[in-house]
Amino acid sequence: MNTLIHSSNHYLCRVPYPLVSPVLTNKSNLPKFLSTFRRSPYPIACATSNEEVVEEVKVVESNTNEESTSSTFSTPIDKELKKVAQKTAATFAPRASTASKNPAVPGSTLYTVFEVQAYVSMLLGGALSFNLIFPSDQPDLWRLMGMWSIWMFTIPSLRARDCSKNEKEALNYLFLLVPLLNVAIPFFLKSFAVVWSADIIAFFGMYAWKLGWLQKTD
């Protein structure tokens, strides 16, 4: 019985152990201890089980609020980036000349023409960049066009089709990313082939991200 009283007072109430132990060792000290306890100017706060549960719930709620705040912080940035890419691409990249619905729908001849034009220009640009067509010992206009072929011909041709929303976002991002690569890489490596290869990696990497090529399907 004494052990039970000792453990409850020591762990539930915020009372130092030396104040409680005399009561347990000698029962004659009980009235004396109680009178001292009443005269104490400091109230003894006992933490009940309900209070402990409430504190734990508050801690969990605060952690949840912090996580939700961080997630909501990243979401507006992603939305603003999409708006900037869409606005810039819509301003400078070629788009449908008619105000009606885009006639280059999947399965149509125009859709196929745009698609073939995009990938043929990509391959020709690679051949020019690697100095396979119109070879030259010096940097010339043909190799420069090959380096910029993906941005000048491939991306606009693919954007001219009636494609899905995710593919359109990928092309909008590429319309901004490719010029940055083409301008930045020559500061470190003066090679047309390296720049074209970087554009190819960015192109298919963006498609894999936006279209979910690398996601596992059940």
N, CA, C and O of each residue as an XYZ file, in Angstrom:
872
protein
N       0.828     -1.198      0.000
C       0.000      0.000      0.000
C       0.872      1.261      0.000
O       0.611      2.218     -0.730
N       1.918      1.233      0.844
C       2.820      2.383      0.893
C       3.533      2.582     -0.426
O       3.731      3.706     -0.887
N       3.920      1.453     -1.030
C       4.616      1.554     -2.323
C       3.706      2.135     -3.377
O       4.142      2.926     -4.214
N       2.437      1.748     -3.343
C       1.481      2.252     -4.321
C       1.270      3.750     -4.171
O       1.239      4.477     -5.165
N       1.125      4.217     -2.936
C       0.954      5.656     -2.690
C       2.198      6.418     -3.103
O       2.121      7.511     -3.665
N       3.359      5.818     -2.811
C       4.620      6.486     -3.162
C       4.744      6.676     -4.668
O       5.091      7.763     -5.130
N       4.464      5.626     -5.434
C       4.630      5.724     -6.884
C       3.663      6.710     -7.493
O       4.034      7.452     -8.403
N       2.407      6.737     -7.006
C       1.439      7.672     -7.590
C       1.803      9.108     -7.290
O       1.659      9.976     -8.152
N       2.284      9.382     -6.053
C       2.641     10.758     -5.705
C       3.917     11.199     -6.420
O       4.062     12.368     -6.780
N       4.851     10.245     -6.625
C       6.137     10.634     -7.199
C       6.038     10.904     -8.693
O       6.752     11.762     -9.214
N       5.161     10.182     -9.392
C       5.114     10.288    -10.842
C       3.982     11.164    -11.335
O       4.123     11.784    -12.389
N       2.856     11.246    -10.621
C       1.730     12.045    -11.094
C       1.789     13.460    -10.586
O       1.488     14.392    -11.332
N       2.162     13.650     -9.358
C       2.221     14.992     -8.779
C       3.641     15.520     -8.891
O       4.604     14.760     -8.788
N       3.763     16.782     -9.094
C       5.075     17.409     -9.194
C       5.591     17.755     -7.792
O       5.804     18.925     -7.473
N       5.787     16.729     -6.964
C       6.262     16.900     -5.595
C       7.607     16.230     -5.493
O       7.709     15.063     -5.874
N       8.650     16.876     -5.009
C       9.968     16.253     -4.889
C       9.912     15.024     -4.008
O       9.103     14.955     -3.083
N      10.752     14.069     -4.284
C      10.757     12.811     -3.565
C      11.040     12.976     -2.084
O      10.395     12.294     -1.288
N      11.973     13.846     -1.650
C      12.235     13.979     -0.206
C      11.018     14.450      0.578
O      10.919     14.125      1.761
N      10.080     15.202     -0.012
C       8.907     15.665      0.723
C       7.928     14.528      0.978
O       7.182     14.556      1.957
N       7.929     13.531      0.102
C       6.941     12.471      0.225
C       7.471     11.303      1.041
O       6.711     10.628      1.735
N       8.776     11.065      0.957
C       9.337      9.881      1.595
C       9.154      9.843      3.101
O       8.934      8.746      3.615
N       9.224     10.939      3.870
C       8.996     10.829      5.321
C       7.597     10.336      5.650
O       7.410      9.644      6.650
N       6.635     10.669      4.850
C       5.273     10.225      5.127
C       5.177      8.720      4.974
O       4.428      8.059      5.693
N       5.933      8.190      4.042
C       5.841      6.761      3.773
C       6.619      5.954      4.798
O       6.218      4.838      5.128
N       7.711      6.485      5.305
C       8.545      5.738      6.236
C       8.001      5.772      7.656
O       8.225      4.843      8.431
N       7.289      6.838      8.000
C       6.794      6.954      9.362
C       5.377      7.526      9.317
O       5.187      8.688      8.958
N       4.368      6.701      9.687
C       2.970      7.131      9.625
C       2.665      8.237     10.621
O       1.715      8.995     10.426
N       3.463      8.346     11.697
C       3.191      9.391     12.689
C       3.468     10.779     12.128
O       2.998     11.774     12.678
N       4.231     10.855     11.034
C       4.538     12.150     10.429
C       3.442     12.636      9.495
O       3.529     13.748      8.975
N       2.393     11.814      9.267
C       1.368     12.172      8.291
C       0.633     13.462      8.638
O       0.532     14.328      7.770
N       0.094     13.652      9.896
C      -0.585     14.927     10.202
C       0.353     16.131     10.058
O      -0.029     17.191      9.562
N       1.585     15.928     10.507
C       2.546     17.023     10.427
C       2.822     17.431      8.985
O       2.926     18.615      8.665
N       2.940     16.417      8.116
C       3.197     16.709      6.700
C       2.001     17.405      6.061
O       2.168     18.348      5.288
N       0.790     16.938      6.385
C      -0.403     17.538      5.792
C      -0.560     18.990      6.203
O      -0.952     19.832      5.395
N      -0.245     19.291      7.496
C      -0.351     20.683      7.922
C       0.673     21.553      7.193
O       0.386     22.693      6.830
N       1.861     21.004      6.984
C       2.863     21.749      6.220
C       2.417     21.952      4.785
O       2.651     23.003      4.189
N       1.767     20.928      4.238
C       1.288     20.993      2.843
C       0.237     22.076      2.678
O       0.218     22.754      1.650
N      -0.665     22.266      3.685
C      -1.705     23.294      3.596
C      -1.115     24.694      3.685
O      -1.612     25.626      3.051
N      -0.041     24.841      4.483
C       0.537     26.166      4.655
C       1.486     26.556      3.512
O       1.974     27.686      3.470
N       1.744     25.633      2.596
C       2.703     25.929      1.532
C       2.150     27.012      0.614
O       1.020     26.892      0.141
N       2.914     28.058      0.353
C       2.415     29.148     -0.521
C       2.395     28.763     -1.991
O       1.820     29.479     -2.811
N       3.017     27.641     -2.336
C       3.083     27.240     -3.732
C       2.131     26.085     -3.968
O       2.273     25.044     -3.327
N       1.165     26.228     -4.863
C       0.230     25.133     -5.120
C       0.928     24.004     -5.844
O       1.775     24.228     -6.709
N       0.563     22.793     -5.483
C       1.142     21.617     -6.099
C       0.264     21.219     -7.269
O      -0.912     20.901     -7.095
N       0.836     21.240     -8.450
C       0.060     20.934     -9.649
C       0.233     19.479     -9.988
O       1.353     19.017    -10.212
N      -0.860     18.751    -10.029
C      -0.845     17.345    -10.388
C      -1.296     17.208    -11.833
O      -2.325     17.754    -12.230
N      -0.527     16.486    -12.597
C      -0.861     16.293    -14.001
C      -1.672     15.034    -14.145
O      -1.145     13.929    -14.018
N      -2.938     15.190    -14.405
C      -3.799     14.031    -14.595
C      -3.556     13.436    -15.960
O      -2.889     14.028    -16.809
N      -4.110     12.256    -16.156
C      -3.924     11.563    -17.429
C      -4.600     12.332    -18.571
O      -4.095     12.345    -19.694
N      -5.740     12.970    -18.285
C      -6.434     13.741    -19.318
C      -5.590     14.913    -19.797
O      -5.537     15.197    -20.994
N      -4.920     15.603    -18.850
C      -4.084     16.732    -19.222
C      -2.918     16.281    -20.085
O      -2.548     16.963    -21.040
N      -2.329     15.122    -19.749
C      -1.219     14.617    -20.539
C      -1.667     14.290    -21.955
O      -0.952     14.566    -22.917
N      -2.848     13.702    -22.081
C      -3.360     13.366    -23.412
C      -3.589     14.625    -24.227
O      -3.277     14.661    -25.418
N      -4.142     15.678    -23.587
C      -4.391     16.927    -24.287
C      -3.086     17.534    -24.777
O      -3.023     18.047    -25.894
N      -2.033     17.480    -23.945
C      -0.744     18.026    -24.358
C      -0.178     17.258    -25.546
O       0.369     17.861    -26.469
N      -0.308     15.909    -25.530
C       0.190     15.120    -26.648
C      -0.565     15.446    -27.931
O       0.029     15.536    -29.006
N      -1.889     15.623    -27.808
C      -2.688     15.955    -28.991
C      -2.256     17.301    -29.558
O      -2.179     17.462    -30.776
N      -1.970     18.284    -28.677
C      -1.528     19.599    -29.138
C      -0.204     19.499    -29.876
O      -0.010     20.172    -30.887
N       0.725     18.656    -29.379
C       2.011     18.496    -30.045
C       1.830     17.898    -31.429
O       2.453     18.353    -32.388
N       0.972     16.869    -31.543
C       0.718     16.240    -32.837
C       0.085     17.225    -33.804
O       0.446     17.266    -34.980
N      -0.886     18.041    -33.298
C      -1.538     19.017    -34.164
C      -0.557     20.077    -34.651
O      -0.628     20.500    -35.805
N       0.357     20.510    -33.786
C       1.331     21.515    -34.198
C       2.263     20.966    -35.265
O       2.611     21.679    -36.205
N       2.683     19.677    -35.131
C       3.535     19.068    -36.155
C       2.806     18.950    -37.479
O       3.383     19.174    -38.543
N       1.506     18.590    -37.401
C       0.714     18.470    -38.623
C       0.558     19.812    -39.311
O       0.621     19.901    -40.537
N       0.352     20.867    -38.514
C       0.202     22.201    -39.086
C       1.490     22.657    -39.767
O       1.440     23.300    -40.815
N       2.656     22.328    -39.175
C       3.933     22.697    -39.778
C       4.117     22.007    -41.123
O       4.574     22.621    -42.086
N       3.745     20.681    -41.185
C       3.894     19.954    -42.440
C       2.975     20.514    -43.509
O       3.376     20.671    -44.662
N       1.719     20.822    -43.119
C       0.784     21.361    -44.101
C       1.223     22.734    -44.583
O       1.011     23.088    -45.743
N       1.844     23.520    -43.679
C       2.325     24.840    -44.078
C       3.450     24.730    -45.095
O       3.494     25.500    -46.054
N       4.372     23.771    -44.894
C       5.464     23.596    -45.843
C       4.973     23.117    -47.192
O       5.493     23.526    -48.229
N       3.947     22.228    -47.181
C       3.412     21.739    -48.456
C       2.666     22.843    -49.200
O       2.773     22.959    -50.420
N       1.905     23.657    -48.455
C       1.180     24.742    -49.104
C       2.122     25.835    -49.578
O       1.784     26.606    -50.476
N       3.328     25.904    -48.963
C       4.300     26.892    -49.409
C       4.878     26.523    -50.772
O       5.128     27.400    -51.599
N       5.097     25.198    -51.017
C       5.655     24.781    -52.293
C       4.630     24.800    -53.410
O       4.988     24.980    -54.574
N       3.342     24.614    -53.073
C       2.318     24.564    -54.110
C       2.180     25.886    -54.857
O       2.147     25.853    -56.087
N       2.097     27.053    -54.205
C       2.006     28.307    -54.959
C       3.208     28.557    -55.863
O       3.056     29.136    -56.938
N       4.409     28.128    -55.445
C       5.591     28.313    -56.279
C       5.448     27.525    -57.569
O       5.754     28.023    -58.652
N       4.975     26.279    -57.443
C       4.777     25.459    -58.633
C       3.738     26.072    -59.562
O       3.913     26.062    -60.780
N       2.660     26.605    -58.997
C       1.622     27.236    -59.818
C       2.143     28.476    -60.524
O       1.852     28.695    -61.700
N       2.919     29.293    -59.805
C       3.449     30.504    -60.422
C       4.437     30.161    -61.536
O       4.474     30.831    -62.568
N       5.238     29.112    -61.321
C       6.180     28.701    -62.353
C       5.452     28.225    -63.604
O       5.886     28.505    -64.722
N       4.345     27.503    -63.419
C       3.554     27.052    -64.561
C       2.968     28.237    -65.317
O       2.948     28.246    -66.548
N       2.489     29.237    -64.577
C       1.903     30.414    -65.223
C       2.949     31.162    -66.048
O       2.682     31.575    -67.176
N       4.154     31.332    -65.467
C       5.206     32.052    -66.184
C       5.596     31.304    -67.451
O       5.728     31.905    -68.517
N       5.781     29.984    -67.334
C       6.167     29.193    -68.510
C       5.087     29.224    -69.577
O       5.383     29.352    -70.765
N       3.829     29.106    -69.152
C       2.730     29.108    -70.119
C       2.596     30.467    -70.808
O       2.385     30.540    -72.019
N       2.719     31.538    -70.028
C       2.582     32.876    -70.604
C       3.716     33.184    -71.574
O       3.484     33.725    -72.655
N       4.941     32.839    -71.186
C       6.092     33.110    -72.053
C       6.031     32.309    -73.335
O       6.267     32.836    -74.423
N       5.708     31.008    -73.200
C       5.631     30.169    -74.398
C       4.498     30.606    -75.310
O       4.637     30.587    -76.533
N       3.377     31.001    -74.717
C       2.249     31.448    -75.543
C       2.547     32.771    -76.243
O       1.973     33.063    -77.292
N       3.445     33.573    -75.666
C       3.762     34.866    -76.273
C       4.753     34.732    -77.426
O       4.582     35.359    -78.472
N       5.800     33.904    -77.233
C       6.881     33.850    -78.217
C       6.833     32.615    -79.105
O       7.291     32.665    -80.247
N       6.288     31.509    -78.609
C       6.266     30.295    -79.420
C       5.116     30.353    -80.413
O       4.076     30.937    -80.108
N       5.275     29.767    -81.588
C       4.188     29.753    -82.579
C       2.979     28.992    -82.052
O       3.126     28.010    -81.325
N       1.810     29.438    -82.412
C       0.576     28.779    -82.020
C      -0.381     28.778    -83.210
O      -0.042     29.273    -84.285
N      -1.553     28.233    -83.018
C      -2.498     28.085    -84.123
C      -2.863     29.446    -84.695
O      -3.086     30.404    -83.955
N      -2.922     29.521    -86.023
C      -3.207     30.792    -86.683
C      -4.691     31.114    -86.699
O      -5.068     32.266    -86.915
N      -5.538     30.121    -86.474
C      -6.987     30.343    -86.475
C      -7.498     30.416    -85.055
O      -6.902     29.860    -84.133
N      -8.623     31.117    -84.887
C      -9.215     31.247    -83.556
C     -10.077     30.056    -83.197
O     -10.490     29.911    -82.046
N     -10.355     29.199    -84.172
C     -11.191     28.034    -83.915
C     -10.359     26.918    -83.293
O      -9.194     27.113    -82.947
N     -10.967     25.765    -83.158
C     -10.285     24.633    -82.543
C      -9.100     24.200    -83.395
O      -9.150     24.254    -84.623
N      -8.036     23.771    -82.726
C      -6.820     23.354    -83.418
C      -7.124     22.159    -84.320
O      -7.597     21.131    -83.834
N      -6.862     22.272    -85.618
C      -7.178     21.149    -86.515
C      -6.193     19.998    -86.418
O      -6.478     18.902    -86.900
N      -5.016     20.229    -85.792
C      -4.008     19.178    -85.697
C      -4.324     18.255    -84.519
O      -3.576     18.189    -83.543
N      -5.446     17.546    -84.632
C      -5.863     16.626    -83.579
C      -5.200     15.272    -83.814
O      -4.816     14.966    -84.943
N      -5.061     14.454    -82.765
C      -4.459     13.129    -82.954
C      -5.196     12.317    -84.016
O      -6.424     12.238    -84.022
N      -4.429     11.725    -84.899
C      -4.998     10.938    -85.980
C      -5.136     11.688    -87.286
O      -5.334     11.065    -88.329
N      -5.038     12.998    -87.264
C      -5.172     13.787    -88.487
C      -3.830     13.859    -89.221
O      -2.777     13.578    -88.649
N      -3.892     14.239    -90.488
C      -2.676     14.360    -91.294
C      -1.787     15.482    -90.792
O      -0.563     15.348    -90.764
N      -2.402     16.594    -90.393
C      -1.623     17.728    -89.896
C      -0.882     17.372    -88.615
O       0.251     17.803    -88.402
N      -1.521     16.596    -87.777
C      -0.866     16.139    -86.531
C       0.380     15.327    -86.860
O       1.431     15.514    -86.247
N       0.259     14.435    -87.821
C       1.401     13.601    -88.213
C       2.510     14.431    -88.838
O       3.689     14.189    -88.581
N       2.135     15.414    -89.663
C       3.136     16.276    -90.296
C       3.943     17.026    -89.245
O       5.171     17.077    -89.328
N       3.275     17.602    -88.269
C       3.981     18.324    -87.208
C       4.902     17.392    -86.422
O       6.019     17.772    -86.068
N       4.442     16.193    -86.155
C       5.233     15.256    -85.361
C       6.475     14.803    -86.131
O       7.571     14.754    -85.572
N       6.305     14.472    -87.413
C       7.444     14.059    -88.230
C       8.424     15.210    -88.384
O       9.636     15.012    -88.299
N       7.910     16.403    -88.608
C       8.779     17.582    -88.752
C       9.601     17.810    -87.492
O      10.772     18.180    -87.576
N       9.000     17.593    -86.323
C       9.705     17.829    -85.060
C      10.880     16.879    -84.892
O      11.979     17.316    -84.549
N      10.671     15.592    -85.127
C      11.726     14.620    -84.858
C      12.755     14.568    -85.993
O      13.919     14.252    -85.746
N      12.351     14.871    -87.226
C      13.333     14.958    -88.314
C      14.271     16.135    -88.085
O      15.479     16.019    -88.289
N      13.718     17.266    -87.663
C      14.576     18.427    -87.377
C      15.502     18.145    -86.198
O      16.623     18.653    -86.146
N      15.035     17.340    -85.259
C      15.898     16.974    -84.134
C      17.092     16.144    -84.613
O      18.226     16.384    -84.199
N      16.832     15.172    -85.481
C      17.918     14.329    -85.987
C      18.864     15.113    -86.887
O      20.080     14.945    -86.791
N      18.336     15.962    -87.754
C      19.192     16.779    -88.602
C      20.049     17.735    -87.776
O      21.215     17.969    -88.094
N      19.459     18.285    -86.712
C      20.231     19.153    -85.832
C      21.375     18.421    -85.164
O      22.457     18.980    -84.983
N      21.140     17.171    -84.797
C      22.221     16.382    -84.209
C      23.327     16.109    -85.209
O      24.508     16.171    -84.867
N      22.943     15.804    -86.463
C      23.962     15.564    -87.490
C      24.780     16.815    -87.770
O      25.992     16.735    -87.967
N      24.125     17.971    -87.791
C      24.854     19.226    -87.996
C      25.756     19.548    -86.802
O      26.881     20.016    -86.978
N      25.266     19.299    -85.600
C      26.061     19.610    -84.401
C      27.300     18.734    -84.304
O      28.359     19.195    -83.876
N      27.171     17.464    -84.702
C      28.315     16.553    -84.658
C      29.181     16.659    -85.917
O      30.076     15.842    -86.132
N      28.910     17.664    -86.738
C      29.727     17.962    -87.920
C      29.708     16.823    -88.936
O      30.706     16.566    -89.610
N      28.556     16.135    -89.043
C      28.422     15.055    -90.014
C      27.914     15.560    -91.358
O      28.227     14.977    -92.396
N      27.138     16.631    -91.349
C      26.633     17.250    -92.575
C      27.300     18.622    -92.718
O      27.403     19.381    -91.755
N      27.753     18.925    -93.952
C      28.496     20.153    -94.207
C      29.659     20.299    -93.216
O      29.733     21.286    -92.483
N      30.556     19.323    -93.198
C      31.661     19.367    -92.224
C      32.533     20.607    -92.398
O      32.744     21.097    -93.507
N      33.014     21.081    -91.301
C      33.857     22.279    -91.306
C      34.794     22.218    -90.110
O      34.447     21.694    -89.052
N      35.985     22.764    -90.300
C      36.963     22.819    -89.214
C      36.719     23.984    -88.264
O      37.286     24.030    -87.172
N      35.882     24.914    -88.676
C      35.609     26.097    -87.882
C      34.120     26.156    -87.527
O      33.294     25.598    -88.250
N      33.773     26.816    -86.442
C      32.342     27.008    -86.133
C      31.675     27.814    -87.236
O      32.176     28.861    -87.646
N      30.540     27.316    -87.712
C      29.846     28.000    -88.791
C      28.360     28.042    -88.508
O      27.899     27.571    -87.468
N      27.613     28.610    -89.444
C      26.180     28.795    -89.263
C      25.429     27.470    -89.226
O      24.433     27.346    -88.513
N      25.896     26.471    -89.990
C      25.199     25.188    -90.020
C      25.262     24.484    -88.665
O      24.261     23.938    -88.200
N      26.390     24.494    -88.056
C      26.535     23.855    -86.734
C      25.774     24.644    -85.671
O      25.236     24.066    -84.727
N      25.733     25.948    -85.828
C      24.960     26.759    -84.893
C      23.464     26.462    -85.017
O      22.761     26.381    -84.009
N      22.979     26.300    -86.249
C      21.576     25.934    -86.440
C      21.281     24.547    -85.878
O      20.211     24.313    -85.318
N      22.231     23.635    -86.029
C      22.042     22.308    -85.458
C      21.939     22.340    -83.941
O      21.161     21.596    -83.344
N      22.726     23.201    -83.333
C      22.673     23.315    -81.869
C      21.324     23.864    -81.394
O      20.824     23.468    -80.341
N      20.740     24.772    -82.173
C      19.474     25.398    -81.791
C      18.260     24.726    -82.441
O      17.149     25.240    -82.318
N      18.435     23.627    -83.108
C      17.342     23.012    -83.866
C      16.183     22.573    -82.980
O      15.022     22.689    -83.374
N      16.486     22.071    -81.788
C      15.409     21.594    -80.904
C      14.526     22.756    -80.471
O      13.303     22.626    -80.407
N      15.146     23.886    -80.176
C      14.366     25.044    -79.725
C      13.647     25.736    -80.887
O      12.534     26.232    -80.713
N      14.277     25.776    -82.082
C      13.690     26.500    -83.202
C      12.632     25.697    -83.949
O      11.672     26.269    -84.464
N      12.797     24.373    -84.013
C      11.910     23.574    -84.865
C      11.146     22.488    -84.101
O       9.944     22.318    -84.302
N      11.840     21.756    -83.226
C      11.201     20.601    -82.583
C      10.104     21.023    -81.623
O       8.969     20.558    -81.730
N      10.432     21.898    -80.689
C       9.453     22.312    -79.679
C       8.272     23.057    -80.298
O       7.133     22.745    -79.953
N       8.482     24.032    -81.198
C       7.318     24.690    -81.818
C       6.435     23.734    -82.614
O       5.212     23.870    -82.599
N       7.041     22.766    -83.312
C       6.234     21.818    -84.085
C       5.374     20.957    -83.169
O       4.211     20.698    -83.477
N       5.925     20.517    -82.064
C       5.144     19.691    -81.134
C       4.075     20.517    -80.420
O       3.000     20.006    -80.106
N       4.370     21.791    -80.163
C       3.372     22.646    -79.517
C       2.218     23.000    -80.448
O       1.125     23.328    -79.989
N       2.458     22.934    -81.745
C       1.404     23.275    -82.696
C       0.320     22.206    -82.777
O      -0.754     22.454    -83.324
N       0.592     21.027    -82.239
C      -0.417     19.968    -82.250
C      -1.419     20.171    -81.123
O      -1.201     20.965    -80.208
N      -2.504     19.448    -81.212
C      -3.488     19.420    -80.121
C      -3.079     18.306    -79.162
O      -3.566     17.180    -79.260
N      -2.171     18.634    -78.228
C      -1.613     17.626    -77.330
C      -2.257     17.728    -75.952
O      -3.068     18.617    -75.695
N      -1.887     16.815    -75.084
C      -2.460     16.769    -73.746
C      -1.922     17.914    -72.887
O      -0.974     18.605    -73.261
N      -2.554     18.094    -71.729
C      -2.156     19.178    -70.830
C      -0.751     18.966    -70.294
O       0.037     19.909    -70.231
N      -0.426     17.725    -69.904
C       0.911     17.454    -69.361
C       1.996     17.634    -70.409
O       3.073     18.148    -70.107
N       1.721     17.217    -71.637
C       2.715     17.407    -72.694
C       2.888     18.883    -73.010
O       4.002     19.335    -73.279
N       1.803     19.634    -72.981
C       1.895     21.079    -73.220
C       2.734     21.761    -72.137
O       3.517     22.662    -72.436
N       2.575     21.336    -70.890
C       3.396     21.897    -69.812
C       4.863     21.541    -70.009
O       5.740     22.378    -69.796
N       5.134     20.303    -70.415
C       6.520     19.899    -70.664
C       7.151     20.744    -71.759
O       8.303     21.161    -71.634
N       6.416     21.000    -72.822
C       6.938     21.819    -73.924
C       7.111     23.280    -73.510
O       8.038     23.950    -73.965
N       6.228     23.766    -72.656
C       6.385     25.139    -72.152
C       7.653     25.280    -71.317
O       8.397     26.251    -71.458
N       7.891     24.291    -70.439
C       9.124     24.314    -69.642
C      10.359     24.209    -70.531
O      11.355     24.894    -70.299
N      10.294     23.348    -71.554
C      11.443     23.192    -72.444
C      11.712     24.461    -73.247
O      12.862     24.777    -73.550
N      10.662     25.177    -73.587
C      10.834     26.424    -74.336
C      11.637     27.449    -73.528
O      12.289     28.319    -74.107
N      11.594     27.351    -72.203
C      12.386     28.238    -71.347
C      13.733     27.631    -70.961
O      14.720     28.349    -70.805
N      13.770     26.305    -70.808
C      14.987     25.649    -70.318
C      16.065     25.529    -71.385
O      17.241     25.751    -71.098
N      15.688     25.183    -72.600
C      16.675     24.944    -73.659
C      17.538     26.184    -73.946
O      18.756     26.046    -74.051
N      16.959     27.387    -74.077
C      17.837     28.557    -74.286
C      18.823     28.783    -73.148
O      19.957     29.201    -73.379
N      18.395     28.508    -71.928
C      19.323     28.655    -70.803
C      20.501     27.700    -70.927
O      21.645     28.078    -70.673
N      20.218     26.460    -71.319
C      21.301     25.495    -71.508
C      22.216     25.912    -72.658
O      23.440     25.830    -72.547
N      21.625     26.353    -73.745
C      22.427     26.703    -74.927
C      23.318     27.921    -74.689
O      24.363     28.062    -75.324
N      22.914     28.785    -73.790
C      23.730     29.969    -73.486
C      24.749     29.662    -72.389
O      25.866     30.179    -72.430
N      24.385     28.834    -71.414
C      25.263     28.596    -70.263
C      26.377     27.589    -70.560
O      27.513     27.782    -70.128
N      26.064     26.528    -71.286
C      27.058     25.466    -71.491
C      28.301     25.957    -72.233
O      29.401     25.567    -71.842
N      28.201     26.793    -73.286
C      29.423     27.251    -73.974
C      30.408     28.010    -73.099
O      31.573     28.145    -73.472
N      29.977     28.509    -71.950
C      30.925     29.135    -71.035
C      31.882     28.111    -70.438
O      32.983     28.468    -70.019
N      31.476     26.839    -70.393
C      32.296     25.793    -69.791
C      32.870     24.839    -70.849
O      34.034     24.445    -70.770
N      32.051     24.474    -71.832
C      32.485     23.582    -72.908
C      32.038     24.160    -74.240
O      30.842     24.278    -74.506
N      33.002     24.517    -75.071
C      32.675     25.098    -76.374
C      32.544     23.957    -77.380
O      33.462     23.668    -78.147
N      31.371     23.318    -77.351
C      31.126     22.185    -78.235
C      29.663     22.190    -78.651
O      28.771     22.181    -77.803
N      29.419     22.205    -79.951
C      28.045     22.155    -80.446
C      27.394     20.812    -80.111
O      26.205     20.749    -79.796
N      28.174     19.759    -80.180
C      27.638     18.426    -79.911
C      27.213     18.272    -78.457
O      26.189     17.653    -78.169
N      27.994     18.833    -77.544
C      27.653     18.738    -76.115
C      26.362     19.503    -75.830
O      25.516     19.036    -75.067
N      26.215     20.668    -76.437
C      25.003     21.465    -76.213
C      23.781     20.726    -76.748
O      22.754     20.655    -76.073
N      23.885     20.177    -77.955
C      22.756     19.428    -78.527
C      22.420     18.210    -77.666
O      21.246     17.906    -77.453
N      23.442     17.515    -77.173
C      23.207     16.348    -76.312
C      22.519     16.747    -75.014
O      21.643     16.030    -74.530
N      22.910     17.889    -74.446
C      22.253     18.369    -73.228
C      20.790     18.697    -73.487
O      19.930     18.440    -72.644
N      20.509     19.268    -74.656
C      19.122     19.564    -75.017
C      18.294     18.281    -75.150
O      17.134     18.240    -74.738
N      18.893     17.242    -75.723
C      18.200     15.960    -75.863
C      17.893     15.367    -74.494
O      16.791     14.870    -74.263
N      18.865     15.417    -73.586
C      18.646     14.883    -72.231
C      17.542     15.670    -71.530
O      16.672     15.083    -70.886
N      17.576     16.993    -71.654
C      16.525     17.822    -71.042
C      15.169     17.528    -71.666
O      14.161     17.491    -70.960
N      15.129     17.319    -72.969
C      13.873     17.066    -73.674
C      13.213     15.787    -73.162
O      12.062     15.812    -72.726
N      13.930     14.689    -73.213
C      13.338     13.412    -72.810
C      13.182     13.316    -71.291
O      12.287     12.626    -70.804
N      14.041     13.998    -70.548
C      13.864     14.030    -69.094
C      12.599     14.763    -68.691
O      11.893     14.333    -67.779
N      12.306     15.868    -69.363
C      11.083     16.623    -69.084
C       9.847     15.814    -69.468
O       8.854     15.812    -68.741
N       9.905     15.137    -70.591
C       8.793     14.284    -71.005
C       8.581     13.141    -70.007
O       7.445     12.811    -69.664
N       9.673     12.546    -69.548
C       9.553     11.446    -68.580
C       8.952     11.924    -67.272
O       8.204     11.190    -66.626
N       9.273     13.153    -66.874
C       8.734     13.695    -65.623
C       7.261     14.046    -65.767
O       6.442     13.661    -64.932
N       6.921     14.782    -66.833
C       5.555     15.273    -66.975
C       4.577     14.190    -67.422
O       3.417     14.200    -67.009
N       5.020     13.273    -68.243
C       4.123     12.228    -68.734
C       4.176     10.960    -67.902
O       3.438     10.012    -68.168
N       5.048     10.934    -66.888
C       5.095      9.785    -65.977
C       5.609      8.518    -66.619
O       5.083      7.436    -66.359
N       6.638      8.633    -67.462
C       7.186      7.449    -68.104
C       7.856      6.509    -67.113
O       7.853      5.294    -67.309
N       8.430      7.065    -66.047
C       9.188      6.255    -65.088
C       8.335      5.751    -63.930
O       8.834      5.023    -63.073
N       7.063      6.125    -63.891
C       6.193      5.670    -62.815
C       5.775      4.229    -63.058
O       5.472      3.826    -64.182
N       5.766      3.453    -61.953
C       5.383      2.054    -62.046
C       3.860      1.940    -62.038
O       3.181      2.546    -61.210
N       3.351      1.169    -62.957
C       1.898      0.928    -63.035
C       1.586     -0.445    -62.504
O       2.264     -1.422    -62.821
N       0.528     -0.512    -61.671
C       0.133     -1.806    -61.110
C      -0.577     -2.650    -62.174
O      -0.988     -3.776    -61.895
